[in-house]
Amino acid sequence: MGARPRQERSRGGRHAPHRDGTGGRIVKAGLFFEPGTLPPETEQLRREVRDFLAVEQASGGFTPVSDSWVSGADPAFSRKLGERGWLGMAVPKEYGGAERTALERFVVIEELLAAGAPVAAHWIADRQIAPALLQHGTEDQKQRFLPGIASGRTLFAIGLSEPDSGSDLASVRTKATRTEGGWLVEGTKIWTTGAHLAHAVVALVRTGPAGESRHEGLSQMIVTLPDDGVEIRPIRSLDGGHHFNETVFTGAFVPDDMVLGTIGNGWRQVTGELAYERSGPERFLSTALLLRLLAARDDADPRVVGALTARLWTLRQASIAVAVQLSQGAAPDTEAAVVKDLGTRFEREVIDAARATGVHPDLASADPFTRILAESVVRAPGGTLRGGTNEILRGIIARALGVR
C-alpha cells in the first residue's frame, strides 16, 4: 500500500508502536515505516554492479575507502557510472536519464557504498539536485543540467550551512539583492562538499524578510562555476584530505533564469530535499567496509558482529521504506530523520567494535583493516553533523511524535 498522507501520520500524543493489520506496517504517531521489498529483477542489476566493481578494483581503478561518498572523489569514475546508466537513474529519458525506479537506484548505490567506491564527485548532483530540478526546475534548467548529471559530467555542490549558524538554516544571512536581469549574491557558505570540483552550486539565500517563522524570504539559486564573484577556500580534514570548502560570494550575479523554483519558497523546497539527503544508505554504510573486514577477523567478538549486522539490516529496511515513500511523492521528513540519527550512531558503534580488537589505526598501513579503521576514526566526527546534527534531528522527531 502507498504511504499515508502526512496529515494522517502526524497526530500528536504519545502512543506505543503497533501493527495495523495491513501487511506488517509499523506505525507510531508521526512515524510510518512500511516494509519495502526489492523486486526480484534487481538481483541481475546487483550482479552487474558487483562484477563491474570487481573488475575496476582488480585493475587498480580504485582503492576502497571509508566514507567514500564524501572522501572518495574521482570524476573519471563518475563518468564510467554515467556511461552504464547508473547515474540519474530515476531521471526521465527525455532529460538523458535511465528512467528506472528508485529501488533500482537503491541497489546500485548500496553496492557502490559497500565496496568503498569513489562516488563523492557526483553524489550531491545525483542524490538531491536531480530530484530538485525535476520538481522545481524550469524546462530550460532541466534541459541544461540533467543530461550532464546523468552522464557524470556535470557536478554540483549545495550551499546551506553558514559560519556561526550550525544546523539552523532559518538563520541564513547570505543575501541576494535584486538587480537588472537577476540577483547579486553576498555571503558565505561553509562545509560545501565538493565545491572545488563542482560546475555549479545551489545556494539557499535570503531574498526577503524572515517573518515571524524565520522561514519566509528564502530562495534557492543556481550559481554556475567558476565565477569571478565566488571564492572557494579549502577546509582540510584531519588526514589532510580536501572534501569540504568555505564558499564566499562577493557580488556573484545570478540571472533570473537560474532561480530554482519560486522566490520566497526556498525553505519548503530545501526541507523537501533533506529527506533525500538524510535517508539514503550512505547514512549507515559509511563504515560497511570496516564492518565486513571486522567480521572476517578471528579476534572480533561474534556476538558484537552479529548484533551490528542485525542493526545494519534493520536500518537498510527503514531506508528502503523511505525510498518507496519518496518514489510515491510523499514527504517522509521525520522517517528520514530517524534513519539519519540511528544510522550515524550505528556507524560510530562499528568503529568502537573495531577498536576493541586492539589494532592501532594507521592511515599509512598496508593492512586494509588497519587503514580503513584509521580513515573511519578520522572521518567519524562529521557523520553526526552533516545533514543536520543529531540534536536537531531528535527535535524534528519529537515534534512529530507530539512530545515537544
BELPEJO-V23974 format. One record per residue. N is the residue number from 1. PSI is psi as a letter, one per 40 degrees, with the letter a starting at -180 (999 if undefined). OMEGA is omega in radians with two decimals (999 if undefined). BURIAL is I if it has 9 or more other C-alpha atoms within 8 Angstrom, else O. Layout:
# BELPEJO-V23974
n=N psi=PSI omega=OMEGA burial=BURIAL
n=N psi=PSI omega=OMEGA burial=BURIAL
This chain:
# BELPEJO-V23974
n=1 psi=i omega=-3.13 burial=O
n=2 psi=i omega=3.13 burial=O
n=3 psi=i omega=3.07 burial=I
n=4 psi=i omega=3.05 burial=O
n=5 psi=i omega=-3.09 burial=O
n=6 psi=d omega=-3.06 burial=I
n=7 psi=d omega=3.12 burial=O
n=8 psi=e omega=-3.02 burial=O
n=9 psi=e omega=-3.05 burial=I
n=10 psi=f omega=3.10 burial=I
n=11 psi=i omega=-3.12 burial=I
n=12 psi=i omega=3.09 burial=I
n=13 psi=i omega=-3.11 burial=O
n=14 psi=h omega=-3.10 burial=O
n=15 psi=i omega=3.09 burial=O
n=16 psi=i omega=3.08 burial=O
n=17 psi=i omega=3.09 burial=O
n=18 psi=i omega=3.01 burial=O
n=19 psi=h omega=-2.99 burial=I
n=20 psi=e omega=3.06 burial=I
n=21 psi=e omega=-3.12 burial=O
n=22 psi=f omega=3.03 burial=O
n=23 psi=e omega=3.03 burial=O
n=24 psi=e omega=3.11 burial=I
n=25 psi=i omega=3.08 burial=I
n=26 psi=h omega=-3.04 burial=I
n=27 psi=h omega=2.98 burial=I
n=28 psi=i omega=-3.11 burial=I
n=29 psi=h omega=3.12 burial=I
n=30 psi=e omega=3.14 burial=I
n=31 psi=i omega=-3.09 burial=I
n=32 psi=h omega=3.08 burial=I
n=33 psi=h omega=3.06 burial=I
n=34 psi=h omega=-3.11 burial=I
n=35 psi=h omega=3.11 burial=I
n=36 psi=i omega=3.14 burial=O
n=37 psi=h omega=3.10 burial=O
n=38 psi=h omega=-3.12 burial=O
n=39 psi=i omega=-3.13 burial=O
n=40 psi=d omega=-3.09 burial=O
n=41 psi=e omega=3.12 burial=O
n=42 psi=e omega=-3.13 burial=I
n=43 psi=d omega=3.07 burial=O
n=44 psi=d omega=3.09 burial=O
n=45 psi=d omega=3.13 burial=I
n=46 psi=d omega=3.13 burial=I
n=47 psi=d omega=3.12 burial=O
n=48 psi=d omega=-3.14 burial=O
n=49 psi=d omega=3.13 burial=I
n=50 psi=d omega=3.12 burial=I
n=51 psi=d omega=3.11 burial=O
n=52 psi=d omega=-3.11 burial=O
n=53 psi=d omega=3.12 burial=I
n=54 psi=d omega=3.13 burial=O
n=55 psi=d omega=-3.13 burial=O
n=56 psi=d omega=-3.12 burial=I
n=57 psi=d omega=-3.13 burial=I
n=58 psi=d omega=-3.12 burial=O
n=59 psi=e omega=3.14 burial=O
n=60 psi=e omega=-3.13 burial=O
n=61 psi=d omega=3.04 burial=O
n=62 psi=i omega=3.02 burial=O
n=63 psi=h omega=-3.11 burial=O
n=64 psi=h omega=3.12 burial=I
n=65 psi=i omega=3.04 burial=I
n=66 psi=i omega=3.05 burial=I
n=67 psi=f omega=-2.95 burial=I
n=68 psi=e omega=-3.12 burial=I
n=69 psi=e omega=3.04 burial=I
n=70 psi=d omega=-2.99 burial=I
n=71 psi=e omega=-3.07 burial=I
n=72 psi=g omega=-3.11 burial=I
n=73 psi=h omega=3.10 burial=I
n=74 psi=g omega=-3.10 burial=I
n=75 psi=d omega=3.14 burial=I
n=76 psi=d omega=3.09 burial=O
n=77 psi=d omega=3.10 burial=I
n=78 psi=d omega=3.13 burial=I
n=79 psi=d omega=3.08 burial=I
n=80 psi=d omega=3.10 burial=I
n=81 psi=d omega=3.11 burial=I
n=82 psi=d omega=3.13 burial=I
n=83 psi=d omega=-3.14 burial=O
n=84 psi=e omega=3.13 burial=O
n=85 psi=f omega=-3.08 burial=I
n=86 psi=e omega=2.95 burial=I
n=87 psi=i omega=-3.10 burial=I
n=88 psi=f omega=-3.01 burial=I
n=89 psi=d omega=-3.13 burial=I
n=90 psi=e omega=3.13 burial=I
n=91 psi=h omega=3.12 burial=I
n=92 psi=i omega=-3.11 burial=I
n=93 psi=d omega=-3.12 burial=O
n=94 psi=e omega=3.10 burial=O
n=95 psi=e omega=3.06 burial=I
n=96 psi=e omega=-3.12 burial=I
n=97 psi=a omega=-3.11 burial=I
n=98 psi=e omega=3.13 burial=I
n=99 psi=f omega=3.10 burial=I
n=100 psi=a omega=-3.02 burial=I
n=101 psi=i omega=3.09 burial=I
n=102 psi=d omega=-3.13 burial=I
n=103 psi=d omega=3.02 burial=I
n=104 psi=d omega=3.07 burial=I
n=105 psi=d omega=3.13 burial=I
n=106 psi=d omega=-3.14 burial=I
n=107 psi=d omega=-3.11 burial=I
n=108 psi=d omega=-3.04 burial=I
n=109 psi=d omega=3.11 burial=I
n=110 psi=d omega=3.07 burial=I
n=111 psi=d omega=3.11 burial=I
n=112 psi=d omega=-3.13 burial=I
n=113 psi=d omega=-3.12 burial=I
n=114 psi=d omega=3.13 burial=I
n=115 psi=e omega=-3.09 burial=I
n=116 psi=f omega=-3.10 burial=I
n=117 psi=i omega=-3.06 burial=I
n=118 psi=g omega=-3.03 burial=I
n=119 psi=e omega=-3.00 burial=I
n=120 psi=d omega=-3.04 burial=I
n=121 psi=d omega=-3.06 burial=I
n=122 psi=e omega=-2.88 burial=I
n=123 psi=d omega=-3.07 burial=I
n=124 psi=d omega=3.13 burial=I
n=125 psi=d omega=-3.08 burial=I
n=126 psi=d omega=-3.03 burial=I
n=127 psi=d omega=-3.02 burial=I
n=128 psi=d omega=3.13 burial=I
n=129 psi=d omega=3.12 burial=I
n=130 psi=d omega=3.08 burial=I
n=131 psi=d omega=3.13 burial=I
n=132 psi=d omega=3.11 burial=I
n=133 psi=d omega=3.14 burial=I
n=134 psi=d omega=-3.08 burial=I
n=135 psi=d omega=-2.99 burial=O
n=136 psi=e omega=-3.02 burial=I
n=137 psi=i omega=3.03 burial=I
n=138 psi=i omega=3.12 burial=I
n=139 psi=d omega=3.12 burial=O
n=140 psi=d omega=3.12 burial=O
n=141 psi=d omega=3.12 burial=I
n=142 psi=d omega=-3.12 burial=I
n=143 psi=d omega=-3.08 burial=I
n=144 psi=d omega=-2.95 burial=O
n=145 psi=d omega=-3.01 burial=I
n=146 psi=d omega=3.10 burial=I
n=147 psi=d omega=3.12 burial=I
n=148 psi=d omega=3.08 burial=I
n=149 psi=d omega=-3.10 burial=I
n=150 psi=d omega=3.13 burial=I
n=151 psi=e omega=-3.09 burial=I
n=152 psi=e omega=-3.10 burial=I
n=153 psi=e omega=3.07 burial=I
n=154 psi=h omega=-3.07 burial=I
n=155 psi=i omega=-3.11 burial=I
n=156 psi=i omega=2.88 burial=I
n=157 psi=i omega=3.11 burial=I
n=158 psi=h omega=-3.09 burial=I
n=159 psi=h omega=3.12 burial=I
n=160 psi=c omega=-3.06 burial=I
n=161 psi=i omega=3.10 burial=I
n=162 psi=i omega=3.10 burial=I
n=163 psi=h omega=3.09 burial=O
n=164 psi=e omega=-3.12 burial=O
n=165 psi=e omega=-3.12 burial=I
n=166 psi=b omega=-3.12 burial=O
n=167 psi=e omega=-3.09 burial=O
n=168 psi=g omega=-3.09 burial=O
n=169 psi=d omega=3.14 burial=I
n=170 psi=e omega=-3.12 burial=O
n=171 psi=e omega=-3.14 burial=O
n=172 psi=h omega=-3.14 burial=I
n=173 psi=e omega=3.07 burial=O
n=174 psi=h omega=-3.01 burial=I
n=175 psi=i omega=2.97 burial=I
n=176 psi=h omega=-3.09 burial=I
n=177 psi=h omega=-3.10 burial=O
n=178 psi=h omega=3.04 burial=O
n=179 psi=i omega=-3.09 burial=O
n=180 psi=h omega=3.07 burial=O
n=181 psi=e omega=-3.11 burial=O
n=182 psi=b omega=-3.01 burial=I
n=183 psi=i omega=3.02 burial=I
n=184 psi=h omega=-3.05 burial=I
n=185 psi=h omega=3.11 burial=I
n=186 psi=h omega=3.08 burial=I
n=187 psi=a omega=-3.05 burial=I
n=188 psi=h omega=3.00 burial=I
n=189 psi=i omega=-3.11 burial=I
n=190 psi=i omega=-3.09 burial=I
n=191 psi=f omega=3.11 burial=I
n=192 psi=g omega=-3.08 burial=I
n=193 psi=h omega=3.04 burial=I
n=194 psi=e omega=-3.12 burial=I
n=195 psi=d omega=-3.13 burial=I
n=196 psi=e omega=3.09 burial=O
n=197 psi=e omega=-2.94 burial=O
n=198 psi=i omega=3.03 burial=I
n=199 psi=e omega=3.10 burial=I
n=200 psi=i omega=3.05 burial=I
n=201 psi=h omega=3.05 burial=I
n=202 psi=h omega=-3.05 burial=I
n=203 psi=h omega=3.00 burial=I
n=204 psi=h omega=-3.02 burial=I
n=205 psi=i omega=3.10 burial=I
n=206 psi=h omega=-3.14 burial=I
n=207 psi=e omega=-3.12 burial=I
n=208 psi=i omega=-3.13 burial=O
n=209 psi=i omega=-3.08 burial=O
n=210 psi=d omega=-3.09 burial=I
n=211 psi=i omega=-3.10 burial=O
n=212 psi=d omega=-3.11 burial=O
n=213 psi=e omega=-3.04 burial=O
n=214 psi=e omega=-3.12 burial=O
n=215 psi=e omega=3.14 burial=I
n=216 psi=i omega=3.03 burial=I
n=217 psi=f omega=3.11 burial=I
n=218 psi=i omega=-3.12 burial=I
n=219 psi=i omega=3.07 burial=I
n=220 psi=h omega=-3.14 burial=I
n=221 psi=i omega=3.11 burial=I
n=222 psi=h omega=3.12 burial=I
n=223 psi=h omega=-3.14 burial=I
n=224 psi=i omega=-3.08 burial=O
n=225 psi=i omega=-0.05 burial=I
n=226 psi=i omega=-3.13 burial=O
n=227 psi=h omega=-3.13 burial=O
n=228 psi=d omega=-3.13 burial=O
n=229 psi=e omega=-3.14 burial=I
n=230 psi=h omega=3.06 burial=I
n=231 psi=h omega=-3.13 burial=I
n=232 psi=h omega=-3.10 burial=I
n=233 psi=h omega=-3.09 burial=O
n=234 psi=i omega=2.97 burial=I
n=235 psi=h omega=-3.07 burial=I
n=236 psi=i omega=3.07 burial=I
n=237 psi=i omega=-3.12 burial=I
n=238 psi=d omega=3.13 burial=O
n=239 psi=e omega=3.13 burial=O
n=240 psi=e omega=-3.12 burial=O
n=241 psi=i omega=-3.14 burial=O
n=242 psi=g omega=3.11 burial=I
n=243 psi=d omega=-3.05 burial=I
n=244 psi=i omega=-3.12 burial=I
n=245 psi=i omega=2.86 burial=I
n=246 psi=h omega=-3.08 burial=I
n=247 psi=h omega=-3.04 burial=I
n=248 psi=h omega=3.12 burial=I
n=249 psi=h omega=3.13 burial=I
n=250 psi=g omega=-3.14 burial=I
n=251 psi=f omega=3.10 burial=O
n=252 psi=h omega=-3.11 burial=I
n=253 psi=h omega=3.07 burial=I
n=254 psi=h omega=3.13 burial=I
n=255 psi=i omega=-3.10 burial=I
n=256 psi=d omega=-3.08 burial=O
n=257 psi=e omega=3.06 burial=O
n=258 psi=e omega=2.96 burial=I
n=259 psi=h omega=3.12 burial=I
n=260 psi=h omega=-3.12 burial=I
n=261 psi=a omega=-3.02 burial=I
n=262 psi=h omega=3.05 burial=I
n=263 psi=h omega=3.14 burial=I
n=264 psi=e omega=-3.11 burial=I
n=265 psi=e omega=-3.03 burial=I
n=266 psi=d omega=-3.10 burial=I
n=267 psi=d omega=-3.12 burial=I
n=268 psi=d omega=3.12 burial=O
n=269 psi=d omega=-3.09 burial=I
n=270 psi=d omega=-3.12 burial=O
n=271 psi=d omega=3.05 burial=I
n=272 psi=d omega=-3.14 burial=I
n=273 psi=d omega=-3.07 burial=I
n=274 psi=d omega=3.09 burial=I
n=275 psi=d omega=3.07 burial=I
n=276 psi=d omega=-3.07 burial=I
n=277 psi=d omega=-2.97 burial=I
n=278 psi=e omega=-2.92 burial=I
n=279 psi=e omega=-3.05 burial=I
n=280 psi=i omega=-3.10 burial=I
n=281 psi=e omega=3.07 burial=I
n=282 psi=e omega=-3.10 burial=I
n=283 psi=e omega=3.07 burial=I
n=284 psi=e omega=-3.14 burial=I
n=285 psi=e omega=3.13 burial=I
n=286 psi=d omega=3.12 burial=I
n=287 psi=e omega=-3.14 burial=I
n=288 psi=d omega=3.13 burial=I
n=289 psi=d omega=3.12 burial=I
n=290 psi=d omega=3.14 burial=I
n=291 psi=d omega=3.13 burial=I
n=292 psi=d omega=3.11 burial=O
n=293 psi=d omega=3.11 burial=I
n=294 psi=d omega=-3.11 burial=I
n=295 psi=d omega=-3.11 burial=I
n=296 psi=e omega=-3.07 burial=O
n=297 psi=i omega=3.10 burial=O
n=298 psi=d omega=-3.08 burial=O
n=299 psi=e omega=3.09 burial=O
n=300 psi=h omega=3.10 burial=I
n=301 psi=h omega=-3.07 burial=O
n=302 psi=d omega=3.12 burial=O
n=303 psi=d omega=3.12 burial=O
n=304 psi=d omega=3.13 burial=I
n=305 psi=d omega=3.12 burial=I
n=306 psi=d omega=3.13 burial=O
n=307 psi=d omega=3.13 burial=O
n=308 psi=d omega=3.13 burial=I
n=309 psi=d omega=3.11 burial=O
n=310 psi=d omega=3.12 burial=O
n=311 psi=d omega=3.09 burial=I
n=312 psi=d omega=-3.13 burial=I
n=313 psi=d omega=3.12 burial=O
n=314 psi=d omega=3.11 burial=O
n=315 psi=d omega=3.11 burial=I
n=316 psi=d omega=3.13 burial=I
n=317 psi=d omega=3.11 burial=I
n=318 psi=d omega=3.13 burial=I
n=319 psi=d omega=3.09 burial=I
n=320 psi=d omega=3.13 burial=I
n=321 psi=d omega=3.11 burial=I
n=322 psi=d omega=3.11 burial=I
n=323 psi=d omega=3.11 burial=I
n=324 psi=d omega=-3.14 burial=I
n=325 psi=d omega=3.12 burial=I
n=326 psi=d omega=-3.12 burial=I
n=327 psi=d omega=3.13 burial=I
n=328 psi=e omega=3.09 burial=O
n=329 psi=e omega=3.11 burial=O
n=330 psi=i omega=3.13 burial=I
n=331 psi=g omega=-3.08 burial=I
n=332 psi=f omega=-3.06 burial=I
n=333 psi=d omega=-3.09 burial=I
n=334 psi=d omega=3.13 burial=I
n=335 psi=d omega=3.10 burial=I
n=336 psi=d omega=3.11 burial=I
n=337 psi=d omega=3.10 burial=I
n=338 psi=d omega=-3.14 burial=I
n=339 psi=d omega=-3.10 burial=I
n=340 psi=d omega=-3.13 burial=I
n=341 psi=d omega=-3.12 burial=I
n=342 psi=d omega=-3.11 burial=I
n=343 psi=d omega=-3.12 burial=I
n=344 psi=d omega=3.05 burial=I
n=345 psi=d omega=3.09 burial=I
n=346 psi=d omega=-3.13 burial=I
n=347 psi=d omega=3.09 burial=I
n=348 psi=d omega=-3.13 burial=I
n=349 psi=d omega=3.03 burial=O
n=350 psi=d omega=3.11 burial=I
n=351 psi=d omega=3.13 burial=I
n=352 psi=d omega=3.13 burial=O
n=353 psi=d omega=3.12 burial=I
n=354 psi=d omega=3.13 burial=I
n=355 psi=d omega=3.13 burial=I
n=356 psi=e omega=3.08 burial=O
n=357 psi=e omega=-3.12 burial=O
n=358 psi=e omega=3.11 burial=O
n=359 psi=h omega=3.12 burial=O
n=360 psi=h omega=-3.12 burial=O
n=361 psi=h omega=-3.14 burial=I
n=362 psi=h omega=-3.11 burial=I
n=363 psi=d omega=-3.09 burial=I
n=364 psi=e omega=-3.07 burial=O
n=365 psi=i omega=3.05 burial=O
n=366 psi=e omega=3.12 burial=O
n=367 psi=h omega=-3.07 burial=O
n=368 psi=d omega=-3.11 burial=O
n=369 psi=d omega=-3.12 burial=I
n=370 psi=d omega=-3.13 burial=I
n=371 psi=d omega=-3.13 burial=I
n=372 psi=d omega=3.07 burial=I
n=373 psi=d omega=3.14 burial=I
n=374 psi=d omega=3.11 burial=I
n=375 psi=d omega=-3.12 burial=I
n=376 psi=d omega=3.14 burial=I
n=377 psi=d omega=-3.09 burial=I
n=378 psi=d omega=-3.03 burial=I
n=379 psi=e omega=-3.08 burial=I
n=380 psi=d omega=-3.08 burial=I
n=381 psi=d omega=-3.12 burial=O
n=382 psi=d omega=-3.04 burial=O
n=383 psi=d omega=-3.10 burial=O
n=384 psi=e omega=-3.14 burial=I
n=385 psi=d omega=-3.04 burial=I
n=386 psi=h omega=-3.11 burial=O
n=387 psi=e omega=-3.11 burial=O
n=388 psi=h omega=3.14 burial=I
n=389 psi=i omega=3.13 burial=I
n=390 psi=d omega=3.13 burial=I
n=391 psi=d omega=3.09 burial=O
n=392 psi=d omega=-3.12 burial=I
n=393 psi=d omega=-3.14 burial=I
n=394 psi=d omega=3.04 burial=I
n=395 psi=d omega=3.09 burial=I
n=396 psi=d omega=-3.13 burial=I
n=397 psi=d omega=-3.12 burial=I
n=398 psi=d omega=3.12 burial=I
n=399 psi=d omega=3.14 burial=I
n=400 psi=d omega=3.13 burial=I
n=401 psi=e omega=3.12 burial=I
n=402 psi=f omega=-3.14 burial=I
n=403 psi=e omega=3.10 burial=I
n=404 psi=999 omega=999 burial=O
